[in-house]
């Protein structure tokens, strides 16, 4: 008795009213499987367009990440049959003013006569996207490679992601934008597709704008950098345009962009990375560090430095060279003045030490007290060698007389007390000797005037000064004169 398998193996199979002779197997199960494949091909005749290529999630990620664009043929620049089918659909729908979402593409190509899987539809979409044949938007935002991959991964965005054929941009416009790119950024744009050319332009504009913003942070220290602000604003405006807007509008901004680049950006960047910038920084530090010293020398060159640091274009002409000459001249004047003031301070400090050492108070003091008395003067002499400011050296020198008086009083205070007397002895009065300076006595003179205007004023002042001196002498003060 024949089995079911034998019966199926020799049965006549009709498909669409015609005998199906494609299967010649003697195995019934095999004939059914082969016929089922024929039935699928009959129901979905355009499924064969996909051929034997594996179109799964892994392939999708390869396409989007590595740009593997030649799945169906060896020429990645030409379109395969599946790609052309999808592009034709998008073109027809655009002509009919129909919006096409990712969900629309999936639904259309999953039905007859295609029967493509969702992942196969995404792979074909990705191929067209990477070749620059279509563009995609989500919430009015143009999608880049990462954004496109994100919407493929998120089924909640399929309905809101719009896909359309890329706008046909005349070759002359693409070529001109590449020429502007070369002039504006000093490098070639390697792409040929209109969208890729524009996207790289936007990317480069944004990168340069960020670099300019970093420079503008230092605008308070370098005022000339503020001239870059208009270029930063323009680059930001261009970078924020989608590629269609860029092609429509870039000619309106071309002249301004290239003019700012040539007259402002290039000179500043060249200066910023040159030895002249280092000299400018030296002048800046010198000018700030020596403000206190300028008041103590004849310094007409100071104005040259001030003007240079406020100059809007210090990098032009001989301004840096002139500034360097002015700085060197001022540095020499300051150095000579500091050397002179340092010498005067050391000489006067040493003079005060010598005066202390021959005073009765010093000679009567112990070795420890003597050392303490002269130590402040020795410290002043030591510090004088490191003092960079003329005014401080002068101030130290002017304070030596007061310090001298102070140290004399110190030695008086530390003078050993006389031995205690017996109760039956009458102590002799021993007046306490103190010291003050003539400068302090002069401060005690009070007049109703702030200046001496005639001989009567002079006599009045001298009389009051004499009274003040006599009073100090009566109070057992000794008055130092310098």
PyMOL commands that set and color helices and strands:
alter all, ss='L'
color gray80, all
select helices_A, chain A and resi 4-10+28-43+45-50+57-66+81-95+102-110+118-130+145-153+155-157+171-185+194-216+223-239+243-272+275-289+291-294+301-310+319-357+360-364+367-384+390-398+400-413+438-443+455-474
alter helices_A, ss='H'
color red, helices_A
select strands_A, chain A and resi 14-15+18-19+134-138+141-142+161-165+434-437+477-480
alter strands_A, ss='S'
color yellow, strands_A
deselect
rebuild
show_as cartoon
